[in-house]
Amino acid sequence: MPSLSAIARRHTDLDAADIAWLQLIQADWQVIADLSFADLVLWLPARDGTGFWAGDQMRPTTGPTAYVDDIVGTHLPRGRRPLVDTAYEVGRIAREGDPEWRDEVPVRVEAIPVRREGRVIAVISRNTNLLGVRTPSLLEINYLQAASDLANMIALGLFPSEGQRSDHADSPRVGDGFLRVDADGRVVFASPNGLSVYRKLGLTGDLTGHLLADLTRELVPPKRRPDEETLSAVLGGRAHRDTELGSGGGPGDDVSLIVRAIPLRPKGEHIGGIILLRDVTDLRRRDRELITKDATIREIHHRVKNNLQTVAALLRLQARRIGSPEAVAALEEAVRRVGSIAIVHETLSQAVEESVAFDDIADRLTRLVTDVGSTTAQVQVRREGSFGVLDSEVATPLAMVVMELMQNAAEHGFEAGASGRITLHAQRHGAVLEVTVADDGRGLPEGFDLDNATSLGLSIVRTLVESELGGHLTLGRGPDGGTRAGISIPVE
């Protein structure tokens, strides 16, 4: 489905500022639809003057839909919906008494001009399914009155407010809790859910008649509420923004709320505001649990890294006490393998998530090979390309594979006393990571066969690539001489 901005650029003369204004309305699209009990369709004027294009639509969660099908991106010729034409041309809300019939469903239609800086830039059609219409409750009357006020503000160019984006991804919805306050910030209506939210803060009576900001000061301790200016502006219904507050009870009694205000100025003068409430106690508790879990995981990685470094130090001490050169070489290889795993755990202990930017690990491994790699040749190691971000389940075995391949190249790829270069190259192709380790040394011996190789290092590499990483390993002569090892592994 095309986006609003894509449709506007393709079919209309709306500029970037007009589109940004319409996107601000989109931020409150669901709120307006729910208050209206109606489907909303945003009609954009066609560049060629032939009609309108549907730039966006929203169905209500509070009532039945009037549009079963999605109509975003469709063209509405002039004359087919006279109310839309009238609202755009005259610049006033257009209504008519008789409903339209769509698929045997009566639909009441209103057309609301969207005004910005004195110009009508679009039209919102409000489509109410009348099949379930009955005598409205007090809650429904207040919803509809708030929707009517917002519609008048849109038609006058007073809604949306500049910079009204919500500060919270979990911003309240109409059904979570709805209050209406007058120009003084006094509650004139509270939905049952809204009242229940305040009961959780400790309210024992009714909300109606209270100055909401003063009441909240009595129920919420200073450390759990915003500064006085924000509290008065939001709970007084004068600032189009949201804030978070909560009770000061113990861990079992703690309550967290998000409070959002939408000021109402249907005729230009401030008459009050809509206050939406959402109880986010469980969300905040889970957030705290996740923070604790993440900290615990990072601490585990830190301790594993320390333990691995201790093991590596013990192996080095053991190597110094052994007279056999073969045993010393074997222990030094073990030290390097343990060290490559320790580098991954050290990186994970500093990461926020269980994933790492592997380029940093690869660079540290290349330095390790350069510093302690080969005792017989002078080797320069460099990295090309990028590994990207990898999950820890991939990063640990991949670090061992990369280290092993570079170490093999440093130790066995060059003549004694020679100098050479090893290149580590990484590139992602969609969901596949391609890694090569190439050197410019003497190349593989004649008759070399990877399947019959007995090297412990190559056996470790094959096992990790094929079993742990689910990938494929190749080893052969490079196009310009030397040896080229390639691995291909699936990654998310």
N, C-alpha and C positions, 0 to 999 in steps of 0.2 A: 504494500500500500504506500503510495507516495506521501511525502511529508508536506506540511503546510508551506514551508519555505520553497520546496521544489515546485509545487503547483503554482504558487504566487509568481515565481520567477519565470515559469514557462508560459503562463496564460494571462498575466495581468501587468499593469504598469505600476504596481505598488513598489515603493522604494524600501530600502533596508530598515529605515525608522518605522515605516508603517508595519512591516512584517514583525519587527520586534514588539510593537504595541499589541498586535494580534497574538503573539506568543505569550505575552503577559496575561492576556485573557485566558489562554489555554491553561495557564498555571492554576486557574480557579474554575476550569471547565466543569469538573465533576461536582464541585460545590454548587454551582449555579443550576446544573441539571437536577441534582437531588432536591434542592429547595423548590424547584419548579415542578417536580414530578413529571418532567417532560424531556423528550429528546431535543438536543440542540444541534443545529447544523450551521456552520459558518460558510456563508456564500461570498465569494470574491468576485468583483466585477471583471468581466472579460475584457482583454485589451482591445478586441475588435468591436466591442459594444453589442455583441449578439446575445448577451445574457450574463450568467454567473457560473462559476465553478465551485463545487463543494470542496472547501479546503480542509475541513475537519468536522467530525460529529462526535457526540457523546450521548450515551444512553443513561437514564437514571437508575440508581439502585433502590430508589424509594417507590417506584411504580412501574407499571408495564410499559414496554417500549412501543413506540409508534412506527419504528423502522426495523423490520426484521433483517433487511439486507444492508450491507455497507454501501454507502453512496459517495465516499470520499473519492475525488478525482473525476466525478461525473459532471456533465454540462447541463445547465438549466437554461433553456432558451427564454428570451423575453416573452412575456405574455402567458407562460404556462403557470406561473405562481404570481398573480397580480399583487399580492401583499408584499412580496419581496421587492418587486419593481417599485411599488409606491413608497416603501420605507427608504429605499435608496435615493429616489428622486426627491421626495419631500423632506426627508430627514426627521421623520417622526415615527413613533411606534404605530404600526398598522395592525388592526384587528378586524375580524368580521364575525357576525353572529352564527352563521350556519357552518357546521363542521364539514371538513372534507371526508370522503369515504375512501379508505385504502384497504384493499383485501377484506372487505366487509367489516372494517373497523372504523368507527367515527373518530376523527382526529381534529381537535381544535388547534388552529395555527395562529401564531402571532409573529410579526416580523419586527426586529429591533435594529435600528441603524447603529452601526459602530462609528463613533465620531472621534476623530483625533485632530487637534489644533484647528477646529472649525470645519473640517472636511469629513464627509461620510466616506469611509474607506472600505466598508464591507457591511453585510447584513447578517444578523443571527436570526434564524427561524426557530421558534419554540413550538414543538409539536407534542400535544398532550393526547394520549390515548384515553378516550372517554368511556370505554367499556366498563371500567371499574369505578367510575365516578359515583360518589354517594355524598351524603351530607358531611362536610369536612369537620374534623375534630379541631380542638383549639390548637393542637400541635400543627396540624396541616395548615390552618389559617395563618399561623405565624411564619411557617415555611414560605407559603405563597406570598405573604406580604413582604418578606425579606427579598424574595426573588423579584418581585415587582419593583422594589426600591433599587436593586442592582440593575435591572433592565433600564430604568429611567436614568441612572447614572451613566450607563454605557451610551445611551442615546444622546446625553448631554456632553459626552467626552470626559466625564469625571471618574470613570472606572475603565481600566485598572489604574492603580497608583504607580508612579515611577518607582522602580526598585523594590517592588513588593514581594520578591521571591521569598519563599519560606526558608527559614534557617534549618529546618529539620526535614529529613527524608520521610519520617513517620508523622507528618503533619496531620492534625485531626480531620476527620470527615464529618459530614452533617449528622450521621446517625450515632457517632460516638458520644456526643453531648452538645446541645444547642442552647445558648442563652441569648436573650435580646436585652440590651440596656438602653436607657434613654440618654439624652444629651448630657445629663449629670453623671452618668455611669451607674445609675440605679437599675437593678434587675426588674424588668417588667414581664418577662416570661422565662421559664426554665423548663426544658424538656425533662421527662422522667430520667433519661440517661444522664443529662447534665446535673440533675439534682443528686443522682446516685454517686457521681464523681465527687461532688463536694461533701457528701456524707462520709466518704472514705477519708476526707481530710479532717473529719471530726464535727461537721455541722450536725446539729440536732433538730433544728427547725426547718423552715422553708427558706428558699432563696429570694423569692419575690419580695421586692420592697427594700432590699439591702443595697447599699453602695458596695459594689463588688470588690473594689480595691481595698476598702476599709475592712470588709469581712475577711478577705484573704490575709490581710496583715495579722488579724487576730488568730487565724488558724495555722498559718505557716510561719515558722521561725525565720529570722533575718538571714541565716546562713543558707536556707533552702529556697530563697526567692530572689528575683533580680533586684537591681538597684531601684530606688524609689521612683525615678523618672520613668523607667521602663514599665514598672508595675502599674503606675497610674495611667500611662498612655495606653497600654494594652488592655488592662481590665476595665478601663473607662471607655473603651471602644473608639479611641481617637487615633491610634496608630495602626496602620496595616502591616502587621508583623506578628511573630509568635515568640513565646518565651517558655521556659521550663521552670517548674516549681514543685515543691513536695512537702510532705509532713516531716516532722523531726523525730519520729518514733524510733524504736530500736530496729534491728535487722528484720524482725518478723512483722513490724508494724509500719515500716517505711512505705510511703506512697509517692510516686512520681507522676506528674501531669505535664502535658504540653497544652498551652493555652494560646489560641490564635484569635486575633481580632480583625474584623473587616468593618471599617467605618462606613456609615450610611449618610449620603447627602443627595437624596433623590431629586431635590429642587435647588441644589447648590448650597443650602444651609445644613450644617451638621445636626442631625436629629438623634443620633445614638450610634449603635453598632451591633454587629453580630459577634458573639463570642463562641468559638468552637473549642470543646474540651476533649482530651483523649487521655485515658489512664494508660501510662506506659510503664507501670511498675514491673511487670514481668519482663518487658524488653530490657529495662535497665538492669534487672537482676541477671539476665542472661549475658548482657554486656560485661558485667563485672566478673561473671564466671569465665567468660572467654578471655578477659584480660588476665585473670589468675592462671588459667590454663596455658596461655601463651607464655607468661612469665616462667611457669614451671617447665615448659618444654625447652625454653631457651637456657634455663639453668641446667637441665639435663644435658643438653648439647655441650655446654661449657664444661661440665664435670667429665663427660666422655672425652672431650678434647684433652683435658688435663691428665686423665688416666692413660690415654694413648701416648701422650708425650712422656709420661713416666715409663711406660713400657719401652718406648724408643730409647730413652736414656739407659735403661737397664740392659737393653740389647747392645748398646754401644760399649758399656762397661764390660760386658761379657766378651765382646769382640776383641778388646784390648788384652784380655787375659788368655787368648787362644793363640797357639803358635802356628796352627794350620792356615795357610793362605786361603784355601777353599772354604774353610769354615768362616773365616773373617768376611770373605766376599758374600757368603750366604746371609750372614747376620746383617751386613750393610744393606743388602737388598731388602731384607725384612724391615729394617729401620725406615727405608724410603717408602715402602708400602704403607706402613703404619702412619708415617708422616703425611702422606697424601690424604688418608682418611681423616686425620686430625685437622687438616686445613679445612675440609668441608664442614666438620662439626664446629670449628671456630667461627666460620662464616654464618652458619645457622644460628649460633648462639647470639649473634648480633642482629639477626633478621627479625622483622615483625611477623612474617608469615613463614610457613613451612616450604618456602621456595627461595632460591638464591639466584643472583645474577652471576652466572658461571664464568663470565669473562675474568672477573677478579681472581677466582680460584685458578683458572688456566694460567694467568700471568704469574701467580705465585708458584705454580708448578714448574713453569719454564725457568724461573729464577733458581728454583731448587736444582733443576737439572744442570743449569749453567754453573752453579756454585760447587756442587758435589757430584756432578754426573759422571764424567769420565776422567780417569786418572792418567790416561795415555794420550788423549787428543784434546786440543783446544776447540771447544764447540760453542757456537753462538746459536741461541734459540729465540725465535720470534713467533708472535701470533698474528694471524690475519683473519679478518672476518669476525663474526660475533656468534656466540652460543645462545645468547638471550637468557631469559629467566627459565630455570628448570626446577621441577619438584625435587625435594630431598631424596626421594626414592630413586631418582635418576642420577642426581648429582654425585652421590657417594660412589656407586660402581663406575660411573663415567670418569671420575677423578682418578681412580686406580688404573683404568684402561689407558687414559691419556698419559699418566705418569709412566706406566710400564712401557708403552710404545716409544716415548721419547727417551727413556733410559736405555732401552734396547738399541735404539739408533745411536746414542752417544757412546755406548760401550762396544758395540759390534760393527758399526757402520764405517769406521775410519781406521786407517793405519796408525800404528804407534808414532807419536810425535807430529801427526798431521793436524791440520785445522779444517774445520768444516762448518756447515750451517744446517740447522734443522728448522723446518717451518711447520708450525701447527696452524691448520686452516679449518675454519668452521663456517657453515652456511646452512640456514634453514630454508627448506622448500615445503611450504605449507606445514603439514604435521610430521615432517621427516627432517631429522638433523643429520647432515653429512659432515663428517670429520675426517681429515687426512693428516697424517704425520709423514712428512717427506724429508729426506736428507740428500746431500750431494756427495755421499761417500762411495765406497767401493761396490756397493750393491750386494745382492744375495748370492750365495754360492751356487755353482752349477748344480742342476738337478734338485734344487730346493722344492719341497712340496709341503704346503701348510698342513694338509691333512695328516702327514706322517711326521711332523715336527715334534721333537721330544723336549724342547725348551720349557722349563717351568714357567717362565714369564709369558710365553705365547699361550701356554695351556690356561693360565689364569685369565689372559685377555679373552680367549675364545669362550671360556665358561661364562665370564661376566657379560660379554656382548650378546651371546646367543641365549643364555638362560635368564640372566638378571634383567637385561635391557631389551630382549626380544628383537635384536638387530642382526646385522650381517657384517662379517669381517672379511676383508680381502688384503692380500699381501703380495707384492710383486715388484718388479723393476720399474722405476720411474721413467717418464718419457724422455728426460734429459740425463739419464743415469741415476745412480743411487738407488734407494729403496723407498717405496711408497706403500704405506699402510692406510687403508680406508675403512671406516665403519659407518654404517647407516642404521639409525635407530629411530623408532617412532616416538614423538613427544607431543604433548598437548599444546 
